[in-house]
Amino acid sequence: MISAKNMDRVSLVCHATVANMFAMFCNEKYRGENFTWDKFPKMMAGQCRSQVFMADIRGKNQNEVFEHAEKTGFDIAKHMVETAGFKNE
């Protein structure tokens, strides 16, 4: 089980990561030719895992921390894409 403190830290890192990348990808010059908004949540899941690793957020079961980061990043990104109306673009 992840501590409440680490859950908050993971959430903070994931929100900052996804918000930054979302803002960058809104500008077409930062997108590759294979980019689609449908792929964005999965990209952010991996990116959040990496950022949590670099932020040195540790728990008793490190894999749970990384899985929580991936799920949190994915959920945030999916919500942002759908709210912005970018789904299926």
Secondary structure, DSSP 8 states (H G I E B T S, - for coil): ---HHHHHHHHHHHHHHHHHHHHHHTSGGGS-TT--GGGHHHHHHHHHHHHHHHTT---SSHHHHHHHHHHHHHHHHHHHHHHHT-TT-
